[in-house]
């Protein structure tokens, strides 16, 4: 039937306008040689209630078939530890 097994890759749902803004911000930070020495760091972990399937069936020619869009607000619990 032409189907092959492929691993699912999750991708964030980012609007094109926001994607352009993020790329411009990153390029500006690289151009300014920003070291982020005045930034507080934090450690975060999110546990999400979602489908946990890691494989799917796609056709050989379908390069986007294994992409699974993520919902903006799935049920989850977020743990955060901040270092100042």
Biotite code that builds the C-alpha atoms (Angstrom):
import biotite.structure as struc

atoms = struc.array([
    struc.Atom([0.000, 0.000, 0.000], chain_id="A", res_id=1, res_name="UNK", atom_name="CA", element="C"),
    struc.Atom([3.023, 2.318, 0.099], chain_id="A", res_id=2, res_name="UNK", atom_name="CA", element="C"),
    struc.Atom([3.019, 3.121, 3.826], chain_id="A", res_id=3, res_name="UNK", atom_name="CA", element="C"),
    struc.Atom([6.161, 3.221, 5.943], chain_id="A", res_id=4, res_name="UNK", atom_name="CA", element="C"),
    struc.Atom([6.672, 3.599, 9.701], chain_id="A", res_id=5, res_name="UNK", atom_name="CA", element="C"),
    struc.Atom([7.943, 7.035, 10.793], chain_id="A", res_id=6, res_name="UNK", atom_name="CA", element="C"),
    struc.Atom([8.623, 8.708, 14.126], chain_id="A", res_id=7, res_name="UNK", atom_name="CA", element="C"),
    struc.Atom([6.290, 11.556, 15.035], chain_id="A", res_id=8, res_name="UNK", atom_name="CA", element="C"),
    struc.Atom([7.880, 14.979, 15.433], chain_id="A", res_id=9, res_name="UNK", atom_name="CA", element="C"),
    struc.Atom([6.054, 17.552, 17.520], chain_id="A", res_id=10, res_name="UNK", atom_name="CA", element="C"),
    struc.Atom([6.224, 21.149, 16.414], chain_id="A", res_id=11, res_name="UNK", atom_name="CA", element="C"),
    struc.Atom([5.052, 24.315, 18.097], chain_id="A", res_id=12, res_name="UNK", atom_name="CA", element="C"),
    struc.Atom([2.198, 26.241, 16.552], chain_id="A", res_id=13, res_name="UNK", atom_name="CA", element="C"),
    struc.Atom([3.770, 29.655, 15.862], chain_id="A", res_id=14, res_name="UNK", atom_name="CA", element="C"),
    struc.Atom([2.092, 32.260, 13.702], chain_id="A", res_id=15, res_name="UNK", atom_name="CA", element="C"),
    struc.Atom([4.201, 33.520, 10.793], chain_id="A", res_id=16, res_name="UNK", atom_name="CA", element="C"),
    struc.Atom([4.180, 37.089, 12.171], chain_id="A", res_id=17, res_name="UNK", atom_name="CA", element="C"),
    struc.Atom([5.583, 35.891, 15.505], chain_id="A", res_id=18, res_name="UNK", atom_name="CA", element="C"),
    struc.Atom([8.121, 33.652, 13.790], chain_id="A", res_id=19, res_name="UNK", atom_name="CA", element="C"),
    struc.Atom([9.522, 36.633, 11.857], chain_id="A", res_id=20, res_name="UNK", atom_name="CA", element="C"),
    struc.Atom([9.734, 38.678, 15.072], chain_id="A", res_id=21, res_name="UNK", atom_name="CA", element="C"),
    struc.Atom([11.598, 35.871, 16.859], chain_id="A", res_id=22, res_name="UNK", atom_name="CA", element="C"),
    struc.Atom([14.105, 35.487, 14.035], chain_id="A", res_id=23, res_name="UNK", atom_name="CA", element="C"),
    struc.Atom([14.727, 39.251, 13.956], chain_id="A", res_id=24, res_name="UNK", atom_name="CA", element="C"),
    struc.Atom([15.219, 39.311, 17.742], chain_id="A", res_id=25, res_name="UNK", atom_name="CA", element="C"),
    struc.Atom([17.702, 36.415, 17.613], chain_id="A", res_id=26, res_name="UNK", atom_name="CA", element="C"),
    struc.Atom([19.666, 38.003, 14.768], chain_id="A", res_id=27, res_name="UNK", atom_name="CA", element="C"),
    struc.Atom([19.798, 41.306, 16.682], chain_id="A", res_id=28, res_name="UNK", atom_name="CA", element="C"),
    struc.Atom([21.093, 39.534, 19.795], chain_id="A", res_id=29, res_name="UNK", atom_name="CA", element="C"),
    struc.Atom([23.781, 37.785, 17.732], chain_id="A", res_id=30, res_name="UNK", atom_name="CA", element="C"),
    struc.Atom([24.794, 41.053, 16.052], chain_id="A", res_id=31, res_name="UNK", atom_name="CA", element="C"),
    struc.Atom([25.013, 42.804, 19.448], chain_id="A", res_id=32, res_name="UNK", atom_name="CA", element="C"),
    struc.Atom([27.094, 39.914, 20.891], chain_id="A", res_id=33, res_name="UNK", atom_name="CA", element="C"),
    struc.Atom([24.621, 39.665, 23.755], chain_id="A", res_id=34, res_name="UNK", atom_name="CA", element="C"),
    struc.Atom([25.899, 37.417, 26.574], chain_id="A", res_id=35, res_name="UNK", atom_name="CA", element="C"),
    struc.Atom([22.726, 37.600, 28.734], chain_id="A", res_id=36, res_name="UNK", atom_name="CA", element="C"),
    struc.Atom([24.812, 38.129, 31.891], chain_id="A", res_id=37, res_name="UNK", atom_name="CA", element="C"),
    struc.Atom([21.977, 40.066, 33.578], chain_id="A", res_id=38, res_name="UNK", atom_name="CA", element="C"),
    struc.Atom([19.334, 37.361, 33.045], chain_id="A", res_id=39, res_name="UNK", atom_name="CA", element="C"),
    struc.Atom([18.004, 35.179, 35.855], chain_id="A", res_id=40, res_name="UNK", atom_name="CA", element="C"),
    struc.Atom([17.914, 31.495, 34.993], chain_id="A", res_id=41, res_name="UNK", atom_name="CA", element="C"),
    struc.Atom([15.142, 29.074, 35.760], chain_id="A", res_id=42, res_name="UNK", atom_name="CA", element="C"),
    struc.Atom([14.568, 25.365, 35.479], chain_id="A", res_id=43, res_name="UNK", atom_name="CA", element="C"),
    struc.Atom([11.169, 24.231, 34.276], chain_id="A", res_id=44, res_name="UNK", atom_name="CA", element="C"),
    struc.Atom([9.443, 20.938, 33.684], chain_id="A", res_id=45, res_name="UNK", atom_name="CA", element="C"),
    struc.Atom([6.008, 20.419, 32.169], chain_id="A", res_id=46, res_name="UNK", atom_name="CA", element="C"),
    struc.Atom([4.031, 17.214, 32.464], chain_id="A", res_id=47, res_name="UNK", atom_name="CA", element="C"),
    struc.Atom([1.379, 17.108, 29.779], chain_id="A", res_id=48, res_name="UNK", atom_name="CA", element="C"),
    struc.Atom([-1.714, 14.965, 29.344], chain_id="A", res_id=49, res_name="UNK", atom_name="CA", element="C"),
    struc.Atom([-1.645, 14.129, 25.646], chain_id="A", res_id=50, res_name="UNK", atom_name="CA", element="C"),
    struc.Atom([-1.288, 11.329, 23.168], chain_id="A", res_id=51, res_name="UNK", atom_name="CA", element="C"),
    struc.Atom([2.024, 9.551, 23.669], chain_id="A", res_id=52, res_name="UNK", atom_name="CA", element="C"),
    struc.Atom([2.227, 7.688, 20.374], chain_id="A", res_id=53, res_name="UNK", atom_name="CA", element="C"),
    struc.Atom([5.723, 7.905, 18.927], chain_id="A", res_id=54, res_name="UNK", atom_name="CA", element="C"),
    struc.Atom([5.119, 6.253, 15.569], chain_id="A", res_id=55, res_name="UNK", atom_name="CA", element="C"),
    struc.Atom([2.674, 6.647, 12.708], chain_id="A", res_id=56, res_name="UNK", atom_name="CA", element="C"),
    struc.Atom([2.173, 5.386, 9.162], chain_id="A", res_id=57, res_name="UNK", atom_name="CA", element="C"),
    struc.Atom([2.894, 7.755, 6.278], chain_id="A", res_id=58, res_name="UNK", atom_name="CA", element="C"),
    struc.Atom([3.459, 7.411, 2.550], chain_id="A", res_id=59, res_name="UNK", atom_name="CA", element="C"),
    struc.Atom([7.053, 7.448, 1.311], chain_id="A", res_id=60, res_name="UNK", atom_name="CA", element="C"),
    struc.Atom([6.633, 10.791, -0.484], chain_id="A", res_id=61, res_name="UNK", atom_name="CA", element="C"),
    struc.Atom([4.894, 12.566, 2.425], chain_id="A", res_id=62, res_name="UNK", atom_name="CA", element="C"),
    struc.Atom([7.530, 14.619, 4.284], chain_id="A", res_id=63, res_name="UNK", atom_name="CA", element="C"),
    struc.Atom([4.961, 16.440, 6.445], chain_id="A", res_id=64, res_name="UNK", atom_name="CA", element="C"),
    struc.Atom([2.767, 13.466, 7.365], chain_id="A", res_id=65, res_name="UNK", atom_name="CA", element="C"),
    struc.Atom([4.660, 12.746, 10.569], chain_id="A", res_id=66, res_name="UNK", atom_name="CA", element="C"),
    struc.Atom([4.260, 16.272, 11.928], chain_id="A", res_id=67, res_name="UNK", atom_name="CA", element="C"),
    struc.Atom([1.687, 16.487, 14.688], chain_id="A", res_id=68, res_name="UNK", atom_name="CA", element="C"),
    struc.Atom([0.496, 19.975, 15.617], chain_id="A", res_id=69, res_name="UNK", atom_name="CA", element="C"),
    struc.Atom([0.312, 20.642, 19.316], chain_id="A", res_id=70, res_name="UNK", atom_name="CA", element="C"),
    struc.Atom([-2.669, 22.271, 20.951], chain_id="A", res_id=71, res_name="UNK", atom_name="CA", element="C"),
    struc.Atom([-2.036, 25.688, 22.459], chain_id="A", res_id=72, res_name="UNK", atom_name="CA", element="C"),
    struc.Atom([-3.528, 24.787, 25.851], chain_id="A", res_id=73, res_name="UNK", atom_name="CA", element="C"),
    struc.Atom([-3.463, 21.019, 26.488], chain_id="A", res_id=74, res_name="UNK", atom_name="CA", element="C"),
    struc.Atom([-4.075, 19.806, 30.065], chain_id="A", res_id=75, res_name="UNK", atom_name="CA", element="C"),
    struc.Atom([-0.763, 19.979, 31.945], chain_id="A", res_id=76, res_name="UNK", atom_name="CA", element="C"),
    struc.Atom([1.039, 20.735, 35.197], chain_id="A", res_id=77, res_name="UNK", atom_name="CA", element="C"),
    struc.Atom([4.072, 23.018, 35.203], chain_id="A", res_id=78, res_name="UNK", atom_name="CA", element="C"),
    struc.Atom([6.870, 22.910, 37.796], chain_id="A", res_id=79, res_name="UNK", atom_name="CA", element="C"),
    struc.Atom([9.324, 25.800, 37.982], chain_id="A", res_id=80, res_name="UNK", atom_name="CA", element="C"),
    struc.Atom([12.482, 26.487, 39.979], chain_id="A", res_id=81, res_name="UNK", atom_name="CA", element="C"),
    struc.Atom([14.022, 29.964, 39.654], chain_id="A", res_id=82, res_name="UNK", atom_name="CA", element="C"),
    struc.Atom([17.583, 30.997, 40.494], chain_id="A", res_id=83, res_name="UNK", atom_name="CA", element="C"),
    struc.Atom([18.169, 34.687, 41.086], chain_id="A", res_id=84, res_name="UNK", atom_name="CA", element="C"),
])
